[in-house]
Every structure is written in structure tokens, then in C-alpha cells.
């Protein structure tokens, strides 16, 4: 459990520091709150495609150079598409003219700096899966101290929200340089083999499909919430931002399962270990998620009333409870290399969140439907994956 608590502390730190970074944008204006919420969702969608190399390495736990090359290729393609199509992408949301202008600039700078973010992201996944705890700690300190320090300068100089995108890019560059040197990744470089890259694409495509569909569900959910009006969308933005930031903590449940299960060959033994691990990690993870969420309300609320932000955050954060079973069973299935079962998880998200969004917009349910919609989504996904896992074991 020592490694799990290290992961839990890391996830807690990332959640808090990410929310502090978001809070800077919330202090600029109500427009900034809405734009940065939209930008977060769009970036998650772009990110899930770029990370195909990380999915491959997570499954195989080898071929790191080919996995890295795969990630870079995907990132370059995404960067070009984001820069070219940033204007039509902005207009899938129902925003004001000023918000469209700001979002367009955010997408431009994110597209230009995306390559540095993905280099840093891949190397971080590499050191995490190899339990390089010292490098994990130092890289987090470098990244967040750089980013937050630059964010403070942006606020003091009365900058705009897209300036915060630039500061994040600068932090990615500095942290990436540290990770390349400290992980000794550069010493592992060799000429990548094309047939291995094709093999990695094949093994990671199901996770990619799942994540793309999952992000599709998130976009539908967030775009629909924008029709609640500026006040309720701002409340949704705060509650949803805090709740999704807790995924930096709950994601560690999947990572820990992968590390615990990677040396186990028997499917039955893997399943028993998965269940034992889930029981031990559930309550500590839930406690950390709720304490972190409550702690972050004040810096995140910006110009929103504290009482309203508290109520909304407590409702939205119910997902921290229901996403845990999903993350643990996902770790088990990835460890078994049965990624085909994961393919339709995102589709389930669309089928669940879509109707909930429509009902919430056109009925008095309103923001309450959005608050509990994600929890319902992950309950259904867990039931589906649990069924698949039992079939594998039996």
C-alpha cells in the first residue's frame, strides 16, 4: 500500500495545483470562467487522441521508444488540426462574442504548444509506471511552481485567460527537459521499428476508441450545460471543474492496479488481487477526494456566491464515489490485455449523458441533472465492464 499512498498524495497534489491554476482564470472575469471551462473540455478531447502512445506503453509496459514516437506523430496531427479549425470548434458552444474571441485565442496557443505538453505527459507516465517516485515528486514541483508563478504574473499584469495557456506551455517545456534528463530516457533512444509501431496502434486502438467516445459524451454534456444560461453554466463550470480534477486522484486506482497485477500471470489470481486492492483503496480515495473538493471551493468560486458553489460542488463530487469501481475494473481488464471490452465504455457515456442532458435542459431538473449525470454514467459503465470481467475469469 505504500506505493498507493504515494500515488494518492501525487494525485491530491495535482488536483489541488490544477485547481489553483484554474482559479487564476476564474479571478479574471465571468467570461474567463466560461471560456476556461470550455477549454478544459476541448483539451481533454484533444489530449485523449494524442495520448495513444501512453495507452500503448501502459498495456505493454515495454517498447517505450516506439510508444513515444507514436505519441509525437498523433500530437503533430492534432496540433495542425486544432490551429486550422479553431474557429468552427469554438462555435459548437453557445457563448457570447467576447467568449468566442477568447476561446479562439486559447485554441491557437494550445495548438502551438501541444507538442511540449505531450512530451512531458508521456515521460511522466513512463516514470510513474516505473515507480520513479523521486522524479515524480520533483517534476510536479518544477511544473506547478513554474506554472503558478507565471500565472501570478499574468494576473498582476491584468492579462487575459489565453495568457494562462502560454504559461502552462512554458511549464511543460521546463518540466519536459527535466524528465528527459532525470529519467535517462534519452539513453534508451534507438531507431524505432515500424512493425512494432503498427502493433502498438493495434493494441491501443480500443482504449483510444473508448476515450474518444467518452470525450464525446463529455462535450455533449458540457455543450448542453451552456444552454442553462451564464449564471448556471458558471456554477456548472465550477462544480464540474472541481469534480473532474478529482480524477487525478481516482485515476491512480487504475495505475495502482496495473502495477499490482503486472507480475501476475493467472487471470483468476489477477481477479482476486484486483478485488482485494479495490477494497483497501476505496475509502482512503473517497475521503481524499471529498476533502480536496471542499478545500478548493473558495479559490475556485471566483465571483460566485460561496454557499451556491458549496452545494453544487458537493453534488457534482458524487462522481468520486462511483468512478472508483470503474477505474479499478478498467485496470484489471488492461492488465489482462482485454482492451476490446473497454471499447464501448465511451459509447455508454454518450447513451447515458445525452438523454440526461436533454431532460435537464427542458425540465425543472436543470443543473441537478448535470450534477448527478456523471455518477449515473460511471455506474452503468462499471456494470458493463464487471460483466465482461466475470466472463473472462470464468
FIFIDO-712524 format. One line per field, with one value per residue (C-alpha): residue number from 1; chain; z, y, x. Coordinates in steps of 0.25 Angstrom, whole numbers, m for minus. Each point is the difference from the previous one (the first is absolute). Layout:
N
num	[NUM:...]
chaine	[A:...]
up	[Z:...]
north	[Y:...]
east	[X:...]
***
This chain:
394
num	[1:2:3:4:5:6:7:8:9:10:11:12:13:14:15:16:17:18:19:20:21:22:23:24:25:26:27:28:29:30:31:32:33:34:35:36:37:38:39:40:41:42:43:44:45:46:47:48:49:50:51:52:53:54:55:56:57:58:59:60:61:62:63:64:65:66:67:68:69:70:71:72:73:74:75:76:77:78:79:80:81:82:83:84:85:86:87:88:89:90:91:92:93:94:95:96:97:98:99:100:101:102:103:104:105:106:107:108:109:110:111:112:113:114:115:116:117:118:119:120:121:122:123:124:125:126:127:128:129:130:131:132:133:134:135:136:137:138:139:140:141:142:143:144:145:146:147:148:149:150:151:152:153:154:155:156:157:158:159:160:161:162:163:164:165:166:167:168:169:170:171:172:173:174:175:176:177:178:179:180:181:182:183:184:185:186:187:188:189:190:191:192:193:194:195:196:197:198:199:200:201:202:203:204:205:206:207:208:209:210:211:212:213:214:215:216:217:218:219:220:221:222:223:224:225:226:227:228:229:230:231:232:233:234:235:236:237:238:239:240:241:242:243:244:245:246:247:248:249:250:251:252:253:254:255:256:257:258:259:260:261:262:263:264:265:266:267:268:269:270:271:272:273:274:275:276:277:278:279:280:281:282:283:284:285:286:287:288:289:290:291:292:293:294:295:296:297:298:299:300:301:302:303:304:305:306:307:308:309:310:311:312:313:314:315:316:317:318:319:320:321:322:323:324:325:326:327:328:329:330:331:332:333:334:335:336:337:338:339:340:341:342:343:344:345:346:347:348:349:350:351:352:353:354:355:356:357:358:359:360:361:362:363:364:365:366:367:368:369:370:371:372:373:374:375:376:377:378:379:380:381:382:383:384:385:386:387:388:389:390:391:392:393:394]
chaine	[A:A:A:A:A:A:A:A:A:A:A:A:A:A:A:A:A:A:A:A:A:A:A:A:A:A:A:A:A:A:A:A:A:A:A:A:A:A:A:A:A:A:A:A:A:A:A:A:A:A:A:A:A:A:A:A:A:A:A:A:A:A:A:A:A:A:A:A:A:A:A:A:A:A:A:A:A:A:A:A:A:A:A:A:A:A:A:A:A:A:A:A:A:A:A:A:A:A:A:A:A:A:A:A:A:A:A:A:A:A:A:A:A:A:A:A:A:A:A:A:A:A:A:A:A:A:A:A:A:A:A:A:A:A:A:A:A:A:A:A:A:A:A:A:A:A:A:A:A:A:A:A:A:A:A:A:A:A:A:A:A:A:A:A:A:A:A:A:A:A:A:A:A:A:A:A:A:A:A:A:A:A:A:A:A:A:A:A:A:A:A:A:A:A:A:A:A:A:A:A:A:A:A:A:A:A:A:A:A:A:A:A:A:A:A:A:A:A:A:A:A:A:A:A:A:A:A:A:A:A:A:A:A:A:A:A:A:A:A:A:A:A:A:A:A:A:A:A:A:A:A:A:A:A:A:A:A:A:A:A:A:A:A:A:A:A:A:A:A:A:A:A:A:A:A:A:A:A:A:A:A:A:A:A:A:A:A:A:A:A:A:A:A:A:A:A:A:A:A:A:A:A:A:A:A:A:A:A:A:A:A:A:A:A:A:A:A:A:A:A:A:A:A:A:A:A:A:A:A:A:A:A:A:A:A:A:A:A:A:A:A:A:A:A:A:A:A:A:A:A:A:A:A:A:A:A:A:A:A:A:A:A:A:A:A:A:A:A:A:A:A:A:A:A:A:A:A:A:A:A:A:A:A:A:A:A:A:A:A:A:A:A:A:A]
up	[0:1:m15:0:11:m8:m12:8:5:m14:m5:11:m3:m15:3:10:m9:m13:7:5:m14:m5:12:m6:m13:9:6:m13:m4:m1:m15:4:9:m12:m10:8:4:m15:m3:11:m7:m14:5:6:m13:m8:11:m1:m14:2:11:m8:2:15:m1:m8:10:12:m7:m4:11:m11:m14:7:m12:m11:10:1:m15:m1:10:m8:m13:5:7:m12:m8:11:2:m15:0:13:m6:m14:6:13:m5:m3:12:9:m6:4:14:2:5:m1:m11:10:5:m14:m2:13:m3:m14:5:11:m11:m9:11:5:m14:m1:14:m1:m4:13:9:m6:1:15:1:m6:9:12:m3:m2:13:7:m5:3:15:m1:12:1:m14:2:12:m6:m14:7:8:m13:m8:10:6:m14:m5:13:1:m15:3:11:m10:m10:11:5:m14:m3:m10:m7:1:m12:6:10:m11:m4:15:0:m13:6:12:m9:m7:13:6:m12:m1:15:m3:m12:8:14:m6:m9:m11:m10:2:m4:m14:m12:m14:2:m8:m9:3:15:m2:m8:11:10:m8:m1:15:5:m10:9:11:m10:m5:14:4:m12:2:14:m3:m10:12:8:m12:m1:15:1:m13:5:14:m8:m3:15:m2:5:15:1:m10:8:12:m8:m4:14:5:m12:0:14:m2:m12:6:11:m12:2:13:m4:m13:10:3:m14:0:13:m5:m12:9:10:m12:m10:6:2:m12:5:m4:13:9:m7:3:14:2:m7:9:13:m5:m3:14:6:m9:m1:14:0:m14:3:12:m7:m12:9:9:m12:m7:12:2:m14:0:5:m10:m12:2:m5:0:3:14:9:5:m14:m4:12:m3:m14:2:11:m11:m11:8:2:m13:9:7:m13:m9:9:m3:m15:1:8:m9:m12:6:1:m15:m5:8:m7:m13:m3:m5:m9:12:2:m14:3:14:m7:m8:13:4:m12:2:14:1:m13:5:14:m7:m8:11:9:m10:m3:14:14:3:m5:6:9:m12:m4:15:1:m15:0:12:m7:m12:7:8:m14:m5:12:m1:m15:3:12:m9:m10:11:6:m13:m2:14:m3]
north	[0:9:3:2:11:6:0:6:11:3:0:9:10:0:2:12:6:m1:6:12:2:0:9:11:0:1:12:8:0:m7:m2:m6:m10:m5:0:m7:m11:m2:0:m11:m9:2:m2:m13:m5:4:m6:m13:m2:5:m10:m12:m3:0:m10:m9:1:m2:m13:m6:6:0:6:13:7:m5:4:14:2:m4:10:11:m3:0:13:7:m4:5:14:3:m4:9:12:m1:m3:8:10:m11:m8:12:2:m14:7:11:11:16:7:3:m14:m5:9:m4:m15:1:6:m11:m10:6:0:m14:m5:7:m5:m14:m8:5:m4:m14:m3:4:m9:m12:1:2:m13:m7:4:m3:m14:m3:5:11:7:10:5:1:9:9:1:4:11:5:0:7:10:5:0:6:10:5:0:10:9:m1:4:12:5:m1:m11:m8:m15:m4:5:m11:m10:6:m1:m15:m2:6:m9:m12:3:2:m13:m8:4:m5:m13:m3:1:m6:m12:m3:m2:6:m12:m9:6:m9:m1:m3:m12:2:m14:3:14:m7:m11:11:7:m13:m3:15:2:m5:10:11:m3:m1:14:7:m5:4:14:1:m3:11:10:m3:2:13:6:m3:6:13:1:2:15:7:m1:m15:m3:7:m8:m13:4:2:m13:m8:5:m4:m14:m3:5:m11:m10:3:m8:m11:m2:m5:m12:m5:3:m8:m12:m1:1:m11:m9:1:m12:m9:m9:m8:7:m6:5:14:1:m4:11:10:m2:1:12:7:m3:6:13:4:7:8:4:5:8:7:4:6:7:6:4:7:7:5:7:13:3:m6:7:13:10:m10:m1:m10:m7:m2:m5:m10:m6:m2:m6:m10:m5:m1:m7:m12:m5:m2:m12:m6:2:m9:m13:3:4:m13:m9:7:m2:m15:m1:8:m9:m12:7:m1:14:m4:0:15:4:3:6:14:m4:m3:14:6:m8:4:14:4:m2:5:13:2:m3:9:12:m1:m4:7:m11:10:0:m11:m10:5:m2:m15:m3:m4:m9:m8:m1:m7:m9:m5:m1:m8:m10:m2:m2:m9:m9:m1:m3:m11:m7:1:m6:m11]
east	[0:12:0:m15:2:11:m9:m12:9:4:m14:m4:11:m3:m15:3:10:m8:m12:9:4:m15:m3:9:m9:m12:5:1:m15:m13:4:13:m7:m9:12:10:m11:m3:15:2:m10:6:14:m5:m5:13:8:m7:4:15:2:m1:15:m3:m11:9:11:m10:m5:14:9:11:3:2:7:m11:m11:7:1:m15:m4:8:m6:m14:3:5:m12:m9:8:m2:m15:m2:7:m8:m14:1:m12:m10:4:m3:m14:m5:m3:m11:9:1:8:11:0:2:12:7:m3:6:13:1:m1:10:10:m3:2:14:4:m6:12:8:m12:0:15:m2:m12:6:12:m8:m8:13:6:m13:m2:15:m2:11:m6:11:m2:m15:1:11:m7:m13:7:7:m13:m9:9:4:m14:m7:12:m3:m15:2:8:m12:m10:9:2:m16:2:m10:m4:8:13:m2:0:14:5:m4:8:12:m1:m2:13:9:m6:2:15:1:m7:8:13:m4:m7:12:m11:10:9:m10:m2:2:m6:m15:m5:m12:m6:0:m7:m11:m1:m1:m11:m8:1:m3:m12:m11:4:1:m14:m5:6:m4:m14:1:5:m12:m9:7:m2:m14:m2:8:m6:m14:3:4:m15:m3:4:12:m3:m3:11:10:m5:1:14:5:m7:4:15:2:m7:8:13:m2:2:15:m2:m10:9:10:m9:2:15:2:m8:9:13:m6:m5:12:8:m12:m3:m12:m13:m7:11:0:m15:2:11:m9:m11:9:7:m14:m5:13:1:m15:m2:13:m2:m14:4:11:m9:m11:10:8:m13:m5:13:1:m14:4:12:m8:m14:6:m12:m10:m7:7:m13:m4:13:1:m13:3:14:m6:m10:10:11:m9:7:12:m7:m6:12:9:m6:1:15:4:m7:6:14:m3:m5:12:9:m6:2:m15:m2:m11:m9:3:m3:m15:1:0:m12:m7:4:m7:m12:m2:5:m8:m14:4:5:m13:m9:8:m1:m15:m5:1:10:11:13:m3:0:13:5:m3:1:14:m2:m11:9:11:m9:m5:14:4:m11:3:15:m2:m9:12:10:m8:m1:15:2:m10]
***
